[in-house]
């Protein structure tokens, strides 16, 4: 037990000494403004980051994400068709797709699918 404690202390000391040496001999300076600024592709990071954003684009992206996840839920049904009762399988798929279509109709009725410029 004492040997384990001594080894742990030695390792801890070696690691701390190495970290201090690296900090002392590193050539990194904090005065370089370009290196410390965040990298944003196509945007000037010195201006305001609060640019106007289309809420309609966000809603269509969310609808796409929801339908994409639902497709990943439908695909395993194809692999389990031989393992289940065909009536149970058909009714489950029918209700799942019906709920999807009702949701799509609701989004269409609310005008979320209309792209306004």
N, CA, C and O atoms as a MOPAC input file, in Angstrom:
PM7 MOZYME 1SCF
protein

 N      0.81500 1    -1.19500 1     0.00000 1
 C      0.00000 1     0.00000 1     0.00000 1
 C      0.86200 1     1.26400 1     0.00000 1
 O      0.59100 1     2.23100 1    -0.71200 1
 N      1.91200 1     1.21700 1     0.82800 1
 C      2.81600 1     2.35400 1     0.90300 1
 C      3.56300 1     2.54200 1    -0.41600 1
 O      3.83300 1     3.66800 1    -0.83300 1
 N      3.89200 1     1.43300 1    -1.06200 1
 C      4.59500 1     1.49700 1    -2.34000 1
 C      3.71100 1     2.14800 1    -3.40600 1
 O      4.19000 1     2.94900 1    -4.20800 1
 N      2.42500 1     1.80300 1    -3.41100 1
 C      1.48200 1     2.38400 1    -4.36200 1
 C      1.33200 1     3.88400 1    -4.13700 1
 O      1.26000 1     4.65200 1    -5.09700 1
 N      1.28600 1     4.29800 1    -2.89400 1
 C      1.18100 1     5.71400 1    -2.57200 1
 C      2.43800 1     6.46900 1    -3.00200 1
 O      2.34600 1     7.57700 1    -3.53100 1
 N      3.59300 1     5.88200 1    -2.78100 1
 C      4.84900 1     6.51900 1    -3.17900 1
 C      4.93600 1     6.64700 1    -4.70900 1
 O      5.35100 1     7.68600 1    -5.22200 1
 N      4.55000 1     5.60700 1    -5.42200 1
 C      4.57700 1     5.65100 1    -6.88900 1
 C      3.61600 1     6.71100 1    -7.41700 1
 O      3.94100 1     7.43000 1    -8.36200 1
 N      2.45100 1     6.80900 1    -6.81800 1
 C      1.47400 1     7.82300 1    -7.23400 1
 C      2.01100 1     9.22200 1    -7.00400 1
 O      1.83300 1    10.09700 1    -7.85200 1
 N      2.66200 1     9.45100 1    -5.88100 1
 C      3.22800 1    10.76500 1    -5.60200 1
 C      4.35700 1    11.11300 1    -6.57600 1
 O      4.47700 1    12.25600 1    -7.01600 1
 N      5.18300 1    10.11600 1    -6.90600 1
 C      6.28100 1    10.35500 1    -7.84800 1
 C      5.72400 1    10.69000 1    -9.22900 1
 O      6.19600 1    11.62200 1    -9.88100 1
 N      4.73500 1     9.94200 1    -9.67000 1
 C      4.11700 1    10.20900 1   -10.97500 1
 C      3.47900 1    11.59700 1   -10.98500 1
 O      3.61500 1    12.33300 1   -11.96200 1
 N      2.79400 1    11.95300 1    -9.91900 1
 C      2.16200 1    13.26900 1    -9.81000 1
 C      3.20900 1    14.38500 1    -9.88700 1
 O      2.99300 1    15.39200 1   -10.56300 1
 N      4.31200 1    14.21500 1    -9.21500 1
 C      5.36300 1    15.23000 1    -9.23700 1
 C      6.00000 1    15.34300 1   -10.62100 1
 O      6.26100 1    16.45000 1   -11.09200 1
 N      6.25100 1    14.20900 1   -11.27600 1
 C      6.84800 1    14.23600 1   -12.61400 1
 C      5.92600 1    14.93400 1   -13.60400 1
 O      6.37900 1    15.73500 1   -14.42200 1
 N      4.64700 1    14.63400 1   -13.53100 1
 C      3.68600 1    15.26000 1   -14.44000 1
 C      3.62100 1    16.76400 1   -14.20700 1
 O      3.60300 1    17.53200 1   -15.16900 1
 N      3.58600 1    17.19000 1   -12.98100 1
 C      3.55200 1    18.63100 1   -12.68200 1
 C      4.82100 1    19.34300 1   -13.13000 1
 O      4.75800 1    20.45800 1   -13.64800 1
 N      5.95500 1    18.71600 1   -12.93700 1
 C      7.21700 1    19.32600 1   -13.38100 1
 C      7.23200 1    19.44600 1   -14.89600 1
 O      7.65700 1    20.47100 1   -15.42900 1
 N      6.77900 1    18.42600 1   -15.59200 1
 C      6.74000 1    18.47700 1   -17.05600 1
 C      5.78800 1    19.56800 1   -17.55400 1
 O      6.09300 1    20.25800 1   -18.52600 1
 N      4.65300 1    19.72300 1   -16.90000 1
 C      3.71400 1    20.77200 1   -17.30700 1
 C      4.30300 1    22.16300 1   -17.08300 1
 O      4.10300 1    23.05600 1   -17.90700 1
 N      5.02000 1    22.35700 1   -15.98700 1
 C      5.64000 1    23.65800 1   -15.74800 1
 C      6.73400 1    23.94600 1   -16.77400 1
 O      6.84800 1    25.07400 1   -17.25300 1
 N      7.53300 1    22.94500 1   -17.11200 1
 C      8.59300 1    23.13700 1   -18.10900 1
 C      7.99400 1    23.48800 1   -19.46800 1
 O      8.49300 1    24.38100 1   -20.15200 1
 N      6.94100 1    22.79900 1   -19.85800 1
 C      6.29700 1    23.07600 1   -21.14900 1
 C      5.74500 1    24.49500 1   -21.17100 1
 O      5.87400 1    25.18200 1   -22.18400 1
 N      5.13900 1    24.94600 1   -20.09200 1
 C      4.61100 1    26.31200 1   -20.04300 1
 C      5.72300 1    27.35000 1   -20.10000 1
 O      5.53200 1    28.42200 1   -20.67200 1
 N      6.86100 1    27.05700 1   -19.52800 1
 C      7.96400 1    28.01300 1   -19.53400 1
 C      8.64400 1    28.11000 1   -20.89700 1
 O      9.02900 1    29.20500 1   -21.30800 1
 N      8.80200 1    27.00300 1   -21.60000 1
 C      9.54200 1    27.04000 1   -22.86000 1
 C      8.65500 1    27.14100 1   -24.09300 1
 O      9.16500 1    27.16600 1   -25.21300 1
 N      7.36600 1    27.19800 1   -23.91600 1
 C      6.48800 1    27.29600 1   -25.09000 1
 C      6.60500 1    28.67700 1   -25.71500 1
 O      6.86500 1    29.66500 1   -25.02800 1
 N      6.41000 1    28.73100 1   -27.02500 1
 C      6.53300 1    29.98700 1   -27.76200 1
 C      5.18100 1    30.64800 1   -27.98400 1
 O      5.06300 1    31.58200 1   -28.77700 1
 N      4.18600 1    30.17600 1   -27.29900 1
 C      2.84800 1    30.73000 1   -27.49300 1
 C      2.74600 1    32.08200 1   -26.80700 1
 O      3.08500 1    32.22900 1   -25.63300 1
 N      2.27100 1    33.06700 1   -27.56100 1
 C      2.04400 1    34.38500 1   -26.98800 1
 C      0.55500 1    34.69000 1   -27.04000 1
 O     -0.15300 1    34.27700 1   -27.95800 1
 N      0.11300 1    35.40300 1   -26.06100 1
 C     -1.29900 1    35.76800 1   -25.99400 1
 C     -1.56200 1    37.12800 1   -26.62500 1
 O     -2.68900 1    37.62000 1   -26.57800 1
 N     -0.54400 1    37.74000 1   -27.21300 1
 C     -0.69600 1    39.06100 1   -27.79500 1
 C     -1.14000 1    39.02400 1   -29.24800 1
 O     -1.53400 1    40.05100 1   -29.80200 1
 N     -1.08100 1    37.85300 1   -29.87000 1
 C     -1.47300 1    37.73500 1   -31.27000 1
 C     -2.99100 1    37.66600 1   -31.36300 1
 O     -3.59300 1    36.67600 1   -30.94700 1
 N     -3.60800 1    38.69600 1   -31.90000 1
 C     -5.06800 1    38.80700 1   -31.92300 1
 C     -5.71500 1    37.78800 1   -32.86400 1
 O     -6.78200 1    37.25500 1   -32.56100 1
 N     -5.07900 1    37.51900 1   -33.99400 1
 C     -5.66100 1    36.59600 1   -34.96300 1
 C     -5.68400 1    35.16500 1   -34.45100 1
 O     -6.61700 1    34.41500 1   -34.73700 1
 N     -4.67500 1    34.78900 1   -33.70500 1
 C     -4.62800 1    33.41800 1   -33.20300 1
 C     -5.59700 1    33.20200 1   -32.05500 1
 O     -6.09000 1    32.08900 1   -31.87000 1
 N     -5.87500 1    34.22100 1   -31.29300 1
 C     -6.78900 1    34.05500 1   -30.16500 1
 C     -8.23600 1    34.29100 1   -30.54600 1
 O     -9.13200 1    33.99800 1   -29.75600 1
 N     -8.49000 1    34.82000 1   -31.74800 1
 C     -9.87200 1    35.06000 1   -32.15200 1
 C    -10.50900 1    33.75100 1   -32.61200 1
 O     -9.81500 1    32.88200 1   -33.14100 1
 N    -11.80900 1    33.59800 1   -32.42100 1
 C    -12.47800 1    32.36200 1   -32.85400 1
 C    -12.51800 1    32.28200 1   -34.37000 1
 O    -12.62700 1    33.29800 1   -35.05600 1
 N    -12.42900 1    31.06500 1   -34.88300 1
 C    -12.46200 1    30.85800 1   -36.33100 1
 C    -13.90500 1    30.69100 1   -36.76900 1
 O    -14.58800 1    29.76400 1   -36.33200 1
 N    -14.36500 1    31.57400 1   -37.62200 1
 C    -15.71400 1    31.48400 1   -38.17500 1
 C    -15.58700 1    31.59200 1   -39.67800 1
 O    -15.15400 1    32.62000 1   -40.19700 1
 N    -15.95200 1    30.56500 1   -40.36300 1
 C    -15.78600 1    30.51900 1   -41.80600 1
 C    -16.73800 1    31.51300 1   -42.47700 1
 O    -17.95600 1    31.39200 1   -42.35100 1
 N    -16.18300 1    32.48000 1   -43.17800 1
 C    -16.98700 1    33.41600 1   -43.93900 1
 C    -17.49500 1    34.61100 1   -43.16200 1
 O    -18.13200 1    35.48500 1   -43.75000 1
 N    -17.24200 1    34.68800 1   -41.87500 1
 C    -17.73800 1    35.79200 1   -41.06300 1
 C    -16.56400 1    36.51800 1   -40.42000 1
 O    -15.56100 1    35.90200 1   -40.06200 1
 N    -16.69800 1    37.80600 1   -40.28000 1
 C    -15.68400 1    38.59800 1   -39.59700 1
 C    -15.97700 1    38.53300 1   -38.10000 1
 O    -17.00000 1    39.06100 1   -37.66300 1
 N    -15.11700 1    37.90500 1   -37.30100 1
 C    -15.42500 1    37.73900 1   -35.88300 1
 C    -15.32900 1    39.02800 1   -35.08000 1
 O    -15.66400 1    39.03500 1   -33.89500 1
 N    -14.87900 1    40.11900 1   -35.69500 1
 C    -14.76700 1    41.38200 1   -34.95900 1
 C    -16.07800 1    42.15600 1   -34.94100 1
 O    -16.24100 1    43.10600 1   -34.17500 1
 N    -17.01500 1    41.73800 1   -35.79700 1
 C    -18.33300 1    42.36500 1   -35.80400 1
 C    -19.27800 1    41.60200 1   -34.89100 1
 O    -18.89200 1    40.60900 1   -34.27300 1
 N    -20.49600 1    42.06300 1   -34.81100 1
 C    -21.49700 1    41.41600 1   -33.96900 1
 C    -21.84400 1    40.03100 1   -34.51200 1
 O    -21.98300 1    39.84900 1   -35.72200 1
 N    -21.98100 1    39.07600 1   -33.63200 1
 C    -22.32800 1    37.71400 1   -34.03200 1
 C    -23.83500 1    37.54800 1   -34.18600 1
 O    -24.29200 1    36.49500 1   -34.62900 1
 N    -24.59500 1    38.54300 1   -33.83700 1
 C    -26.05100 1    38.47900 1   -33.91000 1
 C    -26.54600 1    38.95700 1   -35.27000 1
 O    -26.96000 1    40.10500 1   -35.43000 1
 N    -26.49600 1    38.05500 1   -36.24300 1
 C    -26.98600 1    38.37100 1   -37.57200 1
 C    -28.43700 1    37.92800 1   -37.68100 1
 O    -28.83700 1    36.98700 1   -36.99600 1
 N    -29.23700 1    38.57600 1   -38.52000 1
 C    -30.62800 1    38.14200 1   -38.66700 1
 C    -30.68100 1    36.72400 1   -39.22300 1
 O    -29.90800 1    36.36200 1   -40.11000 1
 N    -31.59700 1    35.93500 1   -38.69300 1
 C    -31.73200 1    34.53600 1   -39.07200 1
 C    -33.17800 1    34.26200 1   -39.44500 1
 O    -34.10100 1    34.71300 1   -38.76500 1
 N    -33.37000 1    33.52600 1   -40.52200 1
 C    -34.71100 1    33.22800 1   -40.99700 1
 C    -35.35500 1    32.15900 1   -40.11900 1
 O    -34.86800 1    31.03100 1   -40.04900 1
 N    -36.43300 1    32.51000 1   -39.45900 1
 C    -37.15200 1    31.55200 1   -38.63600 1
 C    -37.81100 1    30.48400 1   -39.49900 1
 O    -37.93800 1    29.33600 1   -39.07400 1
 N    -38.23000 1    30.85100 1   -40.70500 1
 C    -38.84200 1    29.89000 1   -41.62300 1
 C    -37.83800 1    28.79400 1   -41.99600 1
 O    -38.19700 1    27.61800 1   -42.05900 1
 N    -36.59500 1    29.17600 1   -42.24100 1
 C    -35.55600 1    28.19000 1   -42.53800 1
 C    -35.37100 1    27.24700 1   -41.36600 1
 O    -35.21900 1    26.04200 1   -41.56400 1
 N    -35.38000 1    27.76700 1   -40.15800 1
 C    -35.23400 1    26.93900 1   -38.96600 1
 C    -36.39100 1    25.95700 1   -38.83600 1
 O    -36.16900 1    24.78900 1   -38.51400 1
 N    -37.63200 1    26.40800 1   -39.08100 1
 C    -38.78800 1    25.52200 1   -38.98200 1
 C    -38.73300 1    24.40700 1   -40.01600 1
 O    -39.04400 1    23.25900 1   -39.69900 1
 N    -38.34300 1    24.72300 1   -41.24200 1
 C    -38.24500 1    23.68800 1   -42.27300 1
 C    -37.12100 1    22.71200 1   -41.92900 1
 O    -37.24600 1    21.51500 1   -42.18700 1
 N    -36.03600 1    23.20200 1   -41.35500 1
 C    -34.95700 1    22.30700 1   -40.93600 1
 C    -35.42600 1    21.37600 1   -39.82500 1
 O    -35.05300 1    20.20300 1   -39.80900 1
 N    -36.23800 1    21.87700 1   -38.89700 1
 C    -36.76500 1    21.03200 1   -37.82700 1
 C    -37.74400 1    19.98400 1   -38.37700 1
 O    -37.73200 1    18.83300 1   -37.94100 1
 N    -38.58200 1    20.38500 1   -39.32400 1
 C    -39.51400 1    19.42600 1   -39.93800 1
 C    -38.73000 1    18.34000 1   -40.67200 1
 O    -39.06600 1    17.15900 1   -40.57900 1
 N    -37.68400 1    18.73800 1   -41.40000 1
 C    -36.85000 1    17.75900 1   -42.08200 1
 C    -36.21600 1    16.80500 1   -41.08500 1
 O    -36.17100 1    15.59900 1   -41.32700 1
 N    -35.72400 1    17.32900 1   -39.96300 1
 C    -35.09400 1    16.49700 1   -38.95200 1
 C    -36.08500 1    15.50300 1   -38.36100 1
 O    -35.74200 1    14.34000 1   -38.14800 1
 N    -37.31000 1    15.94700 1   -38.09600 1
 C    -38.32700 1    15.05900 1   -37.54800 1
 C    -38.64300 1    13.93900 1   -38.52800 1
 O    -38.70000 1    12.77500 1   -38.13200 1
 N    -38.85200 1    14.27000 1   -39.80900 1
 C    -39.17200 1    13.23700 1   -40.78000 1
 C    -37.97400 1    12.32800 1   -41.03600 1
 O    -38.15400 1    11.15100 1   -41.34800 1
 N    -36.77100 1    12.84400 1   -40.91000 1
 C    -35.58700 1    12.01000 1   -41.07200 1
 C    -35.50300 1    10.99000 1   -39.94000 1
 O    -35.18200 1     9.82700 1   -40.18400 1
 N    -35.78000 1    11.40000 1   -38.73000 1
 C    -35.76800 1    10.47400 1   -37.59500 1
 C    -36.88700 1     9.44900 1   -37.73400 1
 O    -36.69900 1     8.28000 1   -37.39500 1
 N    -38.03000 1     9.86700 1   -38.22100 1
 C    -39.13400 1     8.92500 1   -38.38600 1
 C    -38.83200 1     7.88400 1   -39.45900 1
 O    -39.28000 1     6.74300 1   -39.35100 1
 N    -38.08900 1     8.25500 1   -40.48000 1
 C    -37.69000 1     7.27100 1   -41.48500 1
 C    -36.75300 1     6.24200 1   -40.86600 1
 O    -36.83200 1     5.05500 1   -41.18300 1
 N    -35.86800 1     6.69400 1   -39.98600 1
 C    -34.99400 1     5.72400 1   -39.32000 1
 C    -35.77200 1     4.81400 1   -38.37700 1
 O    -35.30100 1     3.72600 1   -38.04400 1
 N    -36.94600 1     5.23900 1   -37.94600 1
 C    -37.79100 1     4.35300 1   -37.14400 1
 C    -38.57700 1     3.38200 1   -38.01900 1
 O    -38.92200 1     2.29300 1   -37.56200 1
 N    -38.86400 1     3.75100 1   -39.25900 1
 C    -39.62600 1     2.87100 1   -40.15500 1
 C    -38.74600 1     1.76300 1   -40.72200 1
 O    -39.23100 1     0.64800 1   -40.91600 1
 N    -37.47800 1     2.02700 1   -40.99300 1
 C    -36.60200 1     1.04400 1   -41.64000 1
 C    -36.50700 1    -0.27500 1   -40.86500 1
 O    -36.53300 1    -1.32600 1   -41.50600 1
 N    -36.39800 1    -0.29100 1   -39.53400 1
 C    -36.34700 1    -1.59600 1   -38.84700 1
 C    -37.62700 1    -2.42000 1   -39.00800 1
 O    -37.59100 1    -3.63800 1   -38.83300 1
 N    -38.75300 1    -1.78800 1   -39.33500 1
 C    -39.97300 1    -2.54700 1   -39.58500 1
 C    -39.80500 1    -3.50600 1   -40.75600 1
 O    -40.38600 1    -4.59200 1   -40.76400 1
 N    -39.01900 1    -3.10900 1   -41.73400 1
 C    -38.80500 1    -3.96500 1   -42.89200 1
 C    -38.04900 1    -5.23400 1   -42.52900 1
 O    -38.27500 1    -6.28200 1   -43.13400 1
 N    -37.16100 1    -5.15300 1   -41.55800 1
 C    -36.38500 1    -6.32000 1   -41.15800 1
 C    -37.16400 1    -7.24500 1   -40.22900 1
 O    -36.83800 1    -8.42800 1   -40.12300 1
 N    -38.18600 1    -6.72500 1   -39.55800 1
 C    -38.94700 1    -7.54100 1   -38.60900 1
 C    -40.26600 1    -8.02900 1   -39.17200 1
 O    -41.08900 1    -8.55000 1   -38.41900 1
 N    -40.49600 1    -7.88300 1   -40.45500 1
 C    -41.78400 1    -8.27200 1   -41.02400 1
 C    -42.01800 1    -9.77700 1   -40.92200 1
 O    -43.16200 1   -10.20700 1   -40.77700 1
 N    -40.96700 1   -10.58100 1   -40.99300 1
 C    -41.12300 1   -12.03800 1   -40.91400 1
 C    -41.26800 1   -12.53800 1   -39.48600 1
 O    -41.68800 1   -13.67600 1   -39.27800 1
 N    -40.93800 1   -11.73600 1   -38.51900 1
 C    -40.95900 1   -12.17200 1   -37.12400 1
 C    -42.26000 1   -11.85500 1   -36.40100 1
 O    -42.47000 1   -12.33300 1   -35.28600 1
 N    -43.13400 1   -11.06300 1   -37.00400 1
 C    -44.34800 1   -10.64000 1   -36.30500 1
 C    -45.58900 1   -11.09800 1   -37.05400 1
 O    -45.52600 1   -11.56700 1   -38.19000 1
 N    -46.69900 1   -10.94800 1   -36.38500 1
 C    -48.00500 1   -11.22400 1   -36.98600 1
 C    -48.28200 1   -10.14400 1   -38.03500 1
 O    -48.07200 1    -8.96100 1   -37.76800 1
 N    -48.74300 1   -10.53000 1   -39.20500 1
 C    -48.92100 1    -9.56800 1   -40.29300 1
 C    -50.00200 1    -8.54300 1   -39.95900 1
 O    -49.89700 1    -7.39100 1   -40.38000 1
 N    -51.04300 1    -8.93300 1   -39.21000 1
 C    -52.09400 1    -7.98000 1   -38.84300 1
 C    -51.55000 1    -6.94100 1   -37.86700 1
 O    -51.81700 1    -5.75000 1   -38.02200 1
 N    -50.79800 1    -7.37500 1   -36.87200 1
 C    -50.19900 1    -6.45000 1   -35.90900 1
 C    -49.21400 1    -5.52200 1   -36.60700 1
 O    -49.18500 1    -4.31800 1   -36.35200 1
 N    -48.42000 1    -6.09200 1   -37.47700 1
 C    -47.43200 1    -5.31600 1   -38.21100 1
 C    -48.10500 1    -4.27100 1   -39.08800 1
 O    -47.69100 1    -3.11100 1   -39.10200 1
 N    -49.14100 1    -4.67400 1   -39.82100 1
 C    -49.83200 1    -3.74700 1   -40.72600 1
 C    -50.52500 1    -2.62900 1   -39.96100 1
 O    -50.47600 1    -1.47200 1   -40.37600 1
 N    -51.17100 1    -2.96500 1   -38.84600 1
 C    -51.86300 1    -1.93400 1   -38.07600 1
 C    -50.85800 1    -0.95500 1   -37.44900 1
 O    -51.12500 1     0.24500 1   -37.37800 1
 N    -49.71900 1    -1.46000 1   -37.00000 1
 C    -48.69700 1    -0.59200 1   -36.42000 1
 C    -48.14600 1     0.37700 1   -37.46500 1
 O    -48.01500 1     1.57200 1   -37.20300 1
 N    -47.82600 1    -0.14000 1   -38.63800 1
 C    -47.32300 1     0.70700 1   -39.71800 1
 C    -48.38400 1     1.70300 1   -40.16400 1
 O    -48.07700 1     2.86700 1   -40.42200 1
 N    -49.63900 1     1.24800 1   -40.25700 1
 C    -50.72400 1     2.13100 1   -40.67500 1
 C    -50.86600 1     3.30000 1   -39.72100 1
 O    -50.95800 1     4.44400 1   -40.16500 1
 N    -50.88700 1     3.04100 1   -38.41500 1
 C    -51.05500 1     4.11700 1   -37.44800 1
 C    -49.84600 1     5.04200 1   -37.42200 1
 O    -49.99400 1     6.25400 1   -37.26200 1
 N    -48.66800 1     4.48600 1   -37.57600 1
 C    -47.45700 1     5.30800 1   -37.58700 1
 C    -47.46700 1     6.26300 1   -38.77400 1
 O    -47.19600 1     7.45400 1   -38.61800 1
 N    -47.77700 1     5.74900 1   -39.95500 1
 C    -47.79800 1     6.59800 1   -41.14900 1
 C    -48.96900 1     7.57700 1   -41.09500 1
 O    -48.85100 1     8.70000 1   -41.58600 1
 N    -50.09900 1     7.17300 1   -40.50800 1
 C    -51.23700 1     8.07800 1   -40.36400 1
 C    -50.88000 1     9.26400 1   -39.46700 1
 O    -51.24000 1    10.40300 1   -39.76600 1
 N    -50.18400 1     8.99900 1   -38.38500 1
 C    -49.75300 1    10.08700 1   -37.49600 1
 C    -48.77900 1    11.01300 1   -38.22700 1
 O    -48.83300 1    12.23200 1   -38.05800 1
 N    -47.89100 1    10.43600 1   -39.03500 1
 C    -46.97500 1    11.26000 1   -39.83200 1
 C    -47.73300 1    12.14200 1   -40.80700 1
 O    -47.42900 1    13.32700 1   -40.94200 1
 N    -48.70500 1    11.57700 1   -41.47900 1
 C    -49.46900 1    12.35900 1   -42.46100 1
 C    -50.31500 1    13.44100 1   -41.79500 1
 O    -50.44700 1    14.54000 1   -42.33300 1
 N    -50.88400 1    13.14300 1   -40.64000 1
 C    -51.64700 1    14.16400 1   -39.90900 1
 C    -50.72000 1    15.31300 1   -39.48900 1
 O    -51.08800 1    16.48300 1   -39.59500 1
 N    -49.52700 1    14.97300 1   -39.01500 1
 C    -48.55800 1    16.01000 1   -38.64600 1
 C    -48.13000 1    16.83700 1   -39.84700 1
 O    -47.99100 1    18.05600 1   -39.74000 1
 N    -47.91700 1    16.19000 1   -40.99200 1
 C    -47.54600 1    16.90300 1   -42.20400 1
 C    -48.67100 1    17.81800 1   -42.66700 1
 O    -48.42300 1    18.95100 1   -43.08200 1
 N    -49.91700 1    17.32800 1   -42.59700 1
 C    -51.05500 1    18.15500 1   -42.97800 1
 C    -51.19300 1    19.35600 1   -42.04800 1
 O    -51.50000 1    20.46000 1   -42.49600 1
 N    -50.96500 1    19.14000 1   -40.75700 1
 C    -51.05400 1    20.23800 1   -39.79400 1
 C    -49.98500 1    21.31100 1   -40.09100 1
 O    -50.27400 1    22.50600 1   -40.05700 1
 N    -48.75400 1    20.86900 1   -40.38200 1
 C    -47.69700 1    21.82700 1   -40.72100 1
 C    -48.02700 1    22.57100 1   -42.01100 1
 O    -47.76000 1    23.76700 1   -42.12500 1
 N    -48.59700 1    21.87800 1   -42.96800 1
 C    -48.97800 1    22.49900 1   -44.23700 1
 C    -50.10900 1    23.49700 1   -44.01500 1
 O    -50.10200 1    24.58500 1   -44.59200 1
 N    -51.08400 1    23.12800 1   -43.17700 1
 C    -52.22900 1    23.97500 1   -42.88400 1
 C    -51.80900 1    25.23000 1   -42.12200 1
 O    -52.39300 1    26.29600 1   -42.31800 1
 N    -50.80200 1    25.11200 1   -41.25400 1
 C    -50.30500 1    26.25100 1   -40.47500 1
 C    -49.42600 1    27.17700 1   -41.31900 1
 O    -49.12400 1    28.29200 1   -40.89500 1
 N    -49.01200 1    26.72700 1   -42.50800 1
 C    -48.18400 1    27.53900 1   -43.36600 1
 C    -46.69600 1    27.41200 1   -43.09800 1
 O    -45.91200 1    28.24300 1   -43.55600 1
 N    -46.30100 1    26.39100 1   -42.36800 1
 C    -44.88900 1    26.23000 1   -42.06400 1
 C    -44.10300 1    25.73900 1   -43.26500 1
 O    -42.88000 1    25.88400 1   -43.28600 1
 N    -44.74600 1    25.17400 1   -44.25400 1
 C    -44.05300 1    24.66700 1   -45.43700 1
 C    -43.97200 1    25.68800 1   -46.55600 1
 O    -43.32700 1    25.42900 1   -47.57200 1
 N    -44.60200 1    26.82900 1   -46.40100 1
 C    -44.54100 1    27.88700 1   -47.42000 1
 C    -43.27700 1    28.69700 1   -47.20900 1
 O    -43.03700 1    29.22600 1   -46.12400 1
 N    -42.48000 1    28.78800 1   -48.24900 1
 C    -41.23600 1    29.54500 1   -48.15500 1
 C    -41.51700 1    30.98100 1   -48.56300 1
 O    -41.84800 1    31.26300 1   -49.71500 1
 N    -41.38000 1    31.87900 1   -47.60500 1
 C    -41.64100 1    33.30200 1   -47.84500 1
 C    -40.33100 1    34.03300 1   -47.97200 1
 O    -39.46200 1    33.90300 1   -47.10900 1
 N    -40.17400 1    34.79000 1   -49.01600 1
 C    -38.92400 1    35.52100 1   -49.22100 1
 C    -39.02600 1    36.90000 1   -48.63300 1
 O    -38.07100 1    37.67400 1   -48.70300 1

